[in-house]
Amino acid sequence: MYNTVVVSIKAVRAVGAELARRIVQPILIAGVILAIVLLVLGGWLTTKDELWWILQFIFITSIMFFALLTIAVLAILRYFTPLQNDGQKKAVTNFVDKLQRVADTLGISNFVLLFRVVRDVIQPQEKTFIEQVTEDSTTLHTDFIKLQKLFEER
């Protein structure tokens, strides 16, 4: 019993870490691009007048804060990601792809999806959100076939 719970928690942690990575990655890329643009703009403005150094100082301070925040977020993600071999990484990636497609179909945002997975890690339930979604999606097809047959009998 204990071993299956640990394995289930590791699997849910792996899925949650992959979801978080997918949410954070575009934000980090946009932040790096914005930082480069601000540094170039600030550098150009400082050639026009010395007072622009005040704005450049604000840009540099903000970029340093963003860099520290980025390091902290990546460290937290690395801490919560369980060790995985290549097969497990590929399986987690494929599972998260499918989970995101189901969530998109149902209109569940990535943030809500991540919240539900993190909640399952912090506060384990008898059935995790992922287990419930996968079970419902597999039984949904057969339930719909049965429903169609009920309407055919009329």
C-alpha positions in Angstrom: 0.0 0.0 0.0 2.7 2.5 1.0 4.8 1.8 -2.1 1.8 2.4 -4.5 1.1 5.7 -2.7 4.7 6.8 -3.1 4.7 5.8 -6.8 1.5 7.7 -7.3 2.8 10.8 -5.6 6.0 10.7 -7.7 3.9 10.4 -10.9 1.7 13.3 -9.9 4.8 15.4 -8.9 6.3 14.6 -12.3 3.2 15.7 -14.1 2.8 18.8 -12.0 6.5 19.8 -12.6 6.0 19.3 -16.3 2.9 21.5 -16.3 4.6 24.2 -14.2 7.6 24.1 -16.6 5.3 24.6 -19.6 3.6 27.6 -17.9 6.9 29.2 -16.8 8.9 28.7 -20.0 7.1 31.2 -22.2 7.1 33.8 -19.3 10.9 33.4 -19.0 11.4 33.8 -22.7 9.3 36.9 -22.9 11.1 38.3 -19.8 14.5 37.7 -21.4 13.4 39.4 -24.6 12.0 42.3 -22.6 15.2 42.6 -20.6 17.3 42.8 -23.8 15.0 45.4 -25.3 15.1 47.5 -22.1 18.9 47.3 -21.8 19.4 48.3 -25.5 16.8 51.2 -25.1 18.4 52.4 -21.9 21.9 52.2 -23.4 20.8 54.2 -26.4 19.0 56.8 -24.2 22.0 57.2 -21.9 24.0 58.4 -25.0 21.5 61.2 -25.5 21.6 62.7 -21.9 23.0 61.8 -18.6 19.7 61.9 -16.8 18.6 58.8 -18.6 21.0 56.9 -16.4 18.3 57.1 -13.7 16.0 55.1 -15.9 18.8 52.7 -16.9 19.4 52.1 -13.2 15.7 51.2 -12.8 15.9 48.9 -15.8 19.0 47.1 -14.5 17.6 46.8 -11.0 14.3 45.3 -12.4 16.3 42.9 -14.6 18.4 41.7 -11.6 15.2 41.1 -9.6 13.7 39.2 -12.6 16.9 37.1 -12.8 16.8 36.3 -9.1 13.1 35.4 -9.3 13.9 33.2 -12.3 16.7 31.4 -10.5 14.3 30.8 -7.5 11.5 29.5 -9.7 13.8 27.1 -11.6 15.3 25.9 -8.3 11.9 25.2 -6.9 10.9 23.3 -10.1 14.1 21.3 -10.0 13.5 20.5 -6.3 9.9 19.2 -6.9 10.7 17.2 -10.0 11.4 13.6 -9.1 14.3 11.8 -10.7 13.3 10.3 -14.0 15.0 8.2 -16.7 14.5 8.9 -20.4 11.5 6.6 -20.7 9.8 8.2 -17.8 10.5 11.7 -19.1 9.0 10.8 -22.5 6.0 9.2 -20.9 5.4 12.2 -18.7 5.7 14.5 -21.7 3.2 12.5 -23.7 0.8 12.2 -20.8 0.9 16.0 -20.1 0.3 16.6 -23.9 -2.8 14.4 -23.7 -3.9 16.0 -20.4 -3.6 19.5 -21.8 -5.6 18.5 -24.9 -8.4 17.1 -22.6 -8.2 20.3 -20.4 -8.4 22.5 -23.5 -11.4 20.6 -24.7 -13.1 21.0 -21.3 -12.1 24.7 -21.1 -9.8 24.2 -18.1 -6.9 26.7 -18.1 -3.3 25.5 -17.5 -3.2 27.4 -14.2 -6.4 25.6 -12.9 -4.9 22.3 -14.1 -1.7 23.0 -12.3 -3.5 24.1 -9.1 -5.5 20.8 -9.0 -2.3 18.7 -9.5 -0.4 20.6 -6.9 -3.3 20.3 -4.5 -3.2 16.5 -5.0 0.5 16.5 -4.1 0.0 18.7 -1.0 -3.2 17.1 0.2 -3.4 13.5 -1.2 -7.0 12.3 -1.9 -8.3 8.8 -2.3 -8.5 9.5 -6.1 -6.3 12.2 -7.5 -7.5 14.7 -10.1 -5.5 13.0 -12.8 -6.8 9.6 -11.9 -10.4 11.0 -11.9 -9.9 12.7 -15.3 -8.4 9.7 -16.9 -11.0 7.3 -15.5 -13.9 9.6 -16.5 -12.5 10.1 -20.0 -12.1 6.4 -20.6 -15.6 5.6 -19.3 -17.2 8.6 -21.1 -17.0 6.9 -24.5 -18.8 3.8 -23.3 -21.4 5.8 -21.4 -22.1 7.8 -24.5 -22.5 4.7 -26.6 -25.0 3.3 -24.0 -26.9 6.6 -24.0 -27.1 6.5 -27.8 -28.5 3.0 -27.6 -31.2 4.1 -25.1 -32.4 6.6 -27.7 -32.3 4.0 -30.5 -34.8 1.9 -28.6 -37.6 4.4 -28.8 
